[in-house]
């Protein structure tokens, strides 16, 4: 209710000043059920929204009390938001209690199905002084007292299925999510849906000034993705199609395409660091106890 009142006041200001800003925000998935709110966001130049989807597994969502993610189809909700004209980014987590094997593959399948380009993926961490942290501490399952919200860090607690299995699924899913061909294809499909939305007309001030930094960034993307990489034909085919079907979204589309320059290398870092931590974890877990330690245990 308050957000709608705020957007009602924001819109005339944005029009008067010729849309000097674009906005991004975070929301729950049930945003898709409020068309009035989404239309107001688009009118006020909200370009993207981050959704904490976490997992497509309903049992895990119920366990974490994210009931808003179970009330309707998650894939349909993502599509409704996108067709309204708001680019969707989403967060996903692996490692929930009671999670069934194959969770990583199910997340990849969901991301591909919904064409979400930017899918931020990590292993579950118990944050200090949260309900989850207190419960795990009471159960004696905390591995570390602190939490490191990092995509290259193992879980800081003992999960209900083997940690090494979760880690392997995580590595494989992260690798697939940011495989260049898949990423560029998702980005293209997402922006084709965005191109079907109806956008409000904006004044001349809404156009961004082109400078040397922008030009250099564009040339870098075209050189790396349109010449050097094996996805070059896919890149140019999608780009020309974007110019035809959604010319107004080309600059934003290219900026999202550029994200693969980070994740293409980062996925190797994730693989190397997680595998090293798993090896250390397994070595510690199965380390033989010497005679003195045996006496201490007795």
C-alpha positions in Angstrom: 0.0 0.0 0.0 2.7 2.5 0.9 4.8 1.6 -2.1 1.9 2.4 -4.4 1.4 5.7 -2.7 5.1 6.4 -3.1 5.1 5.6 -6.8 2.0 7.8 -7.3 4.1 10.7 -6.0 7.2 9.7 -7.9 5.7 9.4 -11.3 4.9 13.2 -11.9 8.4 14.1 -10.6 10.0 11.6 -13.1 7.9 13.0 -16.0 8.7 16.6 -15.0 12.4 15.9 -14.9 12.3 13.7 -18.0 13.2 10.4 -16.3 16.7 11.2 -15.0 17.0 7.8 -13.2 16.3 4.2 -13.7 15.6 2.0 -10.7 16.2 -1.6 -9.5 14.7 -3.2 -6.4 14.1 -6.4 -4.5 10.7 -8.0 -4.1 9.0 -11.3 -3.2 7.6 -13.5 -6.0 4.0 -12.6 -5.2 4.8 -9.2 -6.9 3.5 -11.1 -10.0 0.0 -11.1 -8.4 -0.3 -7.3 -8.3 -0.5 -6.0 -11.9 -1.3 -2.5 -10.7 2.0 -2.3 -8.7 4.1 -3.7 -11.6 2.5 -1.2 -14.0 3.3 1.7 -11.6 6.9 0.4 -11.3 7.4 0.3 -15.1 5.8 3.8 -15.4 8.4 5.1 -12.9 11.3 3.6 -14.8 11.9 0.5 -12.6 14.0 -1.7 -15.0 14.8 -4.8 -12.9 13.8 -6.7 -9.8 15.6 -9.2 -7.7 13.6 -12.2 -6.6 14.7 -14.5 -3.7 13.3 -17.6 -5.3 15.8 -19.8 -3.4 14.7 -23.2 -4.8 12.0 -24.6 -7.1 11.5 -27.5 -4.5 8.2 -26.8 -2.7 9.1 -28.9 0.4 12.2 -26.9 1.0 10.3 -23.6 0.6 7.7 -24.7 3.1 10.5 -25.7 5.5 12.0 -22.2 5.3 8.5 -20.6 5.6 8.7 -18.9 2.2 5.0 -19.7 1.6 4.7 -16.8 -0.9 6.8 -18.9 -3.3 4.4 -21.8 -3.1 1.1 -20.1 -3.6 1.2 -20.2 -7.4 3.5 -21.4 -10.2 6.9 -19.9 -9.8 7.6 -20.1 -13.6 4.3 -18.4 -14.4 5.1 -15.6 -11.9 8.5 -14.9 -13.4 7.0 -14.8 -16.9 4.2 -12.4 -15.8 6.8 -10.0 -14.2 8.9 -10.2 -17.4 6.1 -9.6 -19.8 5.1 -6.5 -17.8 8.5 -5.0 -18.7 10.7 -5.7 -15.6 13.9 -7.7 -16.0 14.1 -10.5 -13.5 17.2 -11.4 -11.5 17.0 -14.2 -9.0 18.8 -15.8 -6.1 19.0 -19.6 -5.6 20.4 -21.7 -2.7 21.3 -25.3 -2.3 21.7 -27.2 0.9 18.3 -27.0 2.7 17.4 -29.6 5.3 15.5 -32.6 3.8 16.6 -31.6 0.3 16.5 -34.4 -2.2 19.4 -35.4 -4.4 19.5 -33.5 -7.7 18.6 -30.1 -6.3 21.3 -28.4 -8.4 20.1 -29.9 -11.6 16.5 -28.8 -10.7 17.6 -25.3 -10.2 19.4 -25.3 -13.6 16.3 -26.7 -15.2 14.1 -24.0 -13.6 16.4 -21.2 -14.7 16.5 -22.4 -18.3 12.7 -22.8 -18.3 12.1 -19.3 -17.0 15.0 -17.7 -19.1 16.4 -15.8 -16.1 19.8 -14.5 -17.3 21.3 -13.4 -13.9 20.8 -16.4 -11.5 22.9 -15.8 -8.4 23.6 -19.2 -6.9 25.2 -20.2 -3.6 25.4 -22.8 -0.8 23.2 -22.2 2.2 24.9 -20.4 5.1 23.5 -20.1 8.7 23.8 -16.4 9.6 24.6 -15.6 13.2 21.7 -14.8 15.5 19.0 -16.0 13.0 16.4 -18.6 13.7 18.3 -21.1 11.5 21.6 -20.4 13.3 20.0 -20.9 16.8 18.3 -24.1 15.7 21.5 -25.6 14.3 23.5 -24.5 17.3 21.0 -26.2 19.6 21.2 -29.4 17.4 25.0 -29.2 17.5 25.3 -29.0 13.8 27.3 -25.7 13.4 30.7 -26.3 11.8 31.7 -22.6 12.3 30.4 -19.9 14.5 30.6 -17.3 11.7 29.2 -17.2 8.2 30.8 -16.2 4.9 28.3 -15.1 2.3 30.5 -16.1 -0.6 29.9 -18.3 -3.6 33.3 -19.9 -3.0 32.6 -21.1 0.6 31.3 -24.4 1.9 28.2 -24.4 4.2 29.0 -23.5 7.8 26.9 -26.3 9.2 26.3 -30.1 8.8 23.5 -30.7 6.3 21.0 -33.6 6.3 22.7 -35.2 3.3 26.4 -35.6 2.6 28.2 -32.2 2.3 30.4 -33.5 -0.5 27.3 -34.5 -2.5 25.8 -31.0 -2.1 29.1 -29.4 -3.0 29.4 -31.5 -6.2 25.9 -30.6 -7.3 26.7 -27.0 -6.6 29.8 -27.0 -8.7 28.1 -28.7 -11.6 25.1 -26.4 -11.5 27.2 -23.2 -11.2 29.2 -24.4 -14.2 26.1 -25.0 -16.3 24.4 -21.8 -15.3 27.2 -19.7 -16.6 28.2 -21.8 -19.7 28.4 -18.9 -22.3 26.1 -20.5 -24.9 23.4 -21.1 -22.3 23.7 -17.7 -20.7 23.5 -15.8 -24.0 20.5 -17.9 -25.1 18.7 -17.2 -21.8 19.5 -13.5 -22.0 18.2 -13.3 -25.5 14.9 -15.2 -24.7 14.4 -13.0 -21.6 14.8 -9.7 -23.6 12.4 -11.0 -26.3 9.8 -11.3 -23.6 10.6 -7.9 -22.3 10.2 -6.5 -25.8 6.5 -7.6 -25.8 5.8 -5.2 -22.9 4.1 -1.8 -23.3 6.3 1.0 -22.0 5.3 4.6 -21.3 6.5 7.3 -23.6 9.4 9.3 -22.1 11.0 12.7 -22.7 14.3 13.4 -24.4 16.1 13.4 -21.1 15.6 9.7 -20.8 18.2 8.9 -23.4 21.7 8.2 -22.0 24.6 10.2 -23.2 27.2 8.2 -25.2 30.8 8.7 -24.1 34.1 7.0 -24.7 33.7 4.7 -21.8 30.4 3.4 -23.2 31.9 3.0 -26.7 35.0 1.1 -25.3 32.8 -1.2 -23.3 30.7 -1.9 -26.4 33.7 -2.6 -28.6 35.2 -4.9 -25.9 31.9 -7.0 -25.7 31.7 -7.2 -29.5 35.4 -8.3 -29.8 35.3 -10.9 -27.0 31.9 -12.4 -27.7 31.5 -11.6 -31.4 35.0 -12.5 -32.5 37.1 -14.5 -30.0 34.6 -16.8 -28.4 33.0 -19.9 -30.1 29.6 -18.3 -29.5 30.3 -15.6 -32.0 27.6 -16.6 -34.5 25.1 -16.9 -31.7 26.1 -13.5 -30.4 25.6 -11.7 -33.7 22.4 -13.6 -34.7 20.8 -12.6 -31.3 22.0 -9.0 -31.5 20.6 -8.4 -35.0 17.3 -10.1 -33.9 17.2 -7.8 -30.9 17.6 -4.7 -33.1 14.6 -5.9 -35.1 12.3 -7.0 -32.3 13.3 -4.9 -29.3 15.5 -2.0 -30.4 14.8 0.0 -27.2 16.3 -2.8 -25.1 19.6 -3.3 -27.0 21.8 -1.3 -24.6 20.4 -3.0 -21.5 20.6 -6.4 -23.3 24.3 -5.9 -24.1 25.1 -4.8 -20.5 23.6 -8.1 -19.3 25.5 -10.1 -22.0 28.7 -8.5 -20.6 28.1 -10.3 -17.2 29.4 -13.5 -18.8 32.8 -11.9 -18.9 32.9 -12.2 -15.1 31.1 -15.5 -14.6 33.0 -17.3 -17.4 36.2 -17.1 -15.4 34.5 -17.0 -11.9 32.9 -20.4 -12.4 36.4 -21.9 -12.6 37.4 -20.2 -9.4 34.2 -21.6 -7.7 35.1 -25.1 -8.9 38.7 -24.9 -7.7 38.0 -23.4 -4.3 35.0 -25.6 -3.4 36.8 -28.8 -4.5 39.8 -27.8 -2.4 37.6 -27.2 0.7 35.8 -30.5 0.2 39.1 -32.3 0.0 40.2 -30.6 3.2 36.8 -31.4 4.9 37.0 -35.1 3.9 40.7 -35.4 5.1 39.8 -33.9 8.5 36.6 -36.0 8.8 38.5 -39.3 8.2 41.8 -38.4 9.8 43.1 -41.3 11.9 43.2 -40.7 15.6 46.7 -41.3 17.3 47.1 -43.2 20.5 47.1 -40.1 22.8 43.9 -38.9 21.2 42.3 -42.3 21.6 43.1 -42.3 25.3 41.6 -38.8 25.6 38.4 -40.0 23.9 38.2 -43.0 26.2 
